[in-house]
Structures are given as structure tokens and as C-alpha cells.
Amino acid sequence: MVKRKKKDSDFAVTAFRVVQEATDQAEEAPEKPLVTEGKNPHAVALGRMGGKKGGPARKKALSPERRRQIAKEAAAARWTRTP
């Protein structure tokens, strides 16, 4: 899945960012730390390892018909929500 940046709603902010990127003056955002305060770093690392493997393993285990059924149920749930 491709992560997308949030779109700026203000035209001036977007224009300013574009000019800075074009002139190589844009500041790079600092990377978020992998481990937050109060969490065991080893547990966090294990969770990431399992999380990266889980989706592809589940896809391989499911039949195409079952994946299609899950996708239809998810789409129906998204469209039936009220704002």
C-alpha cells in the first residue's frame, strides 16, 4: 500500500511548499522514532516483523473467491456508514 501525504487545504501553503521544493529549500520532516516511550523495544520489533508477514501470508492462504467475498463485505460496510 502506498502511503500518501495529507493534502493541504490552503492554496497558499501548497504554493509555498511547491516553491520551496523546486528551489531545494524544503526542510525534510524528521523521522518518527520507531519506539515510543513506555513500550518494550523488543516487543515493538517483533510486532513489526509479524505485521509485515501477516498480510501476504493471509493472501496466500485464502482462495480468490474468499478474498473477493471479504472485499465485497468491506465495500458494503464502507458504503453503508453514516457520517
N, C-alpha and C positions, 0 to 999 in steps of 0.2 A: 504494500500500500504506500502510495506517495503522500508524504506529509506536505501540506500546503500552508503557506503563511496566511494569517488573517488579513483580509483586505482593509485598507484604511478607508474610512467613510468620508474623510475630509480631503477634498481635491488638493488643497494647498500642501497638506502633509505628504500626499503621494507625489506631487510635483517636486517638492523639496528632496525627498528620498531619491527620486529618479535622477535629479541633477547631481546629487552627491555621489551616487553610484557611477554615473557617467564620467565624473571628473576624478574618480578614485579617492574621494574624501570620506566615503562612508565608513563609519565605525562598525566593526564586527561585533555582534552580540556575544556576550560572554557565555560560555558553555555552562549548562546546568550541571551541578555535581550529580554523580551517579547515586551517591548515598546521601540520604538526608539524616539530620540529627535524630538520634533515638532508635535507629534501625541497625540491625546487625549486618555489617557489610558482606559477610559470607552468605547470609540468607538472601540478601538482595541479589548477589551474583548467581546463586542457584536458581532463584526465581526467573531471572533473565534467561538463563540457559534453557530452562524448561519452556518458557514462553516462546522462545524463538523456534523451538522444535514442535510445539504443540499443534499449531495451525496446519503446517504441511503434513504432519502425521495423521491428523484427523481427515484431511482432504484425501489422503491416500487410502484410508480405511473405509470411507463412505463410498457408496455406489453413486454414479451420476444421477440416478433417479432420486435418491435420498437427498443429495445436495440440492437438486432442483426444488424438491418439496420444502426443504428448510429455507431456501431463498424466497420462495413464494410466500411462506408464512411470515418471514421477516418483512417483506414488502407490504403485505396486508396489514401487519401491525403498525408500520410506519404511516400508512395512509389513513388508518382509522383513528389515529390520535387526534385529540382536540387541543388547540393551542392554549 
